[in-house]
Amino acid sequence: MSKYDELIRLSKLANESYDNDEIDEDTVRKIFSQCLKEYRRIQAEENSKIKRDCINMFFKKPL
């Protein structure tokens, strides 16, 4: 399961719960907000790793 699968599952569950009147609008907004923050954190982490790898490849000294 990817890092994103859990966020998608949680978002779908929150949406279904809201549709079934199991949670209120404020709660579902908080859940979506947290999912979005986590998504952005994961993206930043992945972008940082890619950037670091590219820099390391570019500046790698030939043997």
N, C-alpha and C positions, 0 to 999 in steps of 0.2 A: 504494500500500500504506500503510495507516494505521500509526501508531506501535504499535498493539496487535497488528496482524497478525504482526509479527515475533516478539513474545513468545508468541503462540499457536502459531506454527509451531515455535519452539524447544521449547516445553513438550510438544507432540505428539511431536516427534522424540525428546526425552528419554524420554518414556513408552514409545514403540515400542522404543527401544534397551534400556530396562530389561526390557521384556517378552521381548525376544529374547536376554536375558542378555549383552548387549554392554557394559553398564555396571552398576556395583553400586549398591546402594540409597543409599549415602552420596553418591555422585556425583549421582544424580538428585535427591536432597534439596537439594544445593548449587545445582543448576541451577534448581529450582523456587524456592528462596529468592531467588536473584538476579533471576529473572523477577518475583517479587512485589515486591521492592524497586524495580525499574525501573517497574513498573505504578504503584506508590504515588507515585514521583517524578513520573511523567507526570501523574497525577491532581492532585497538588499544584500543578504548573506550570499546568495548565489552570484550576484553581480560582482561582489567584492572578490569572491574566489576566482571567477573568470578573469577579472582584471589582473589579479595577482599572478595567475598562471601565464597570461599573455606577457606581462612585464618580465617574468622569470625566463620565458622562452626567448624574448627579444634580447635580453642582456646576458644570456648564458654565454660564457666564454667557450670557444671551440677547444677541443682537447688536443 
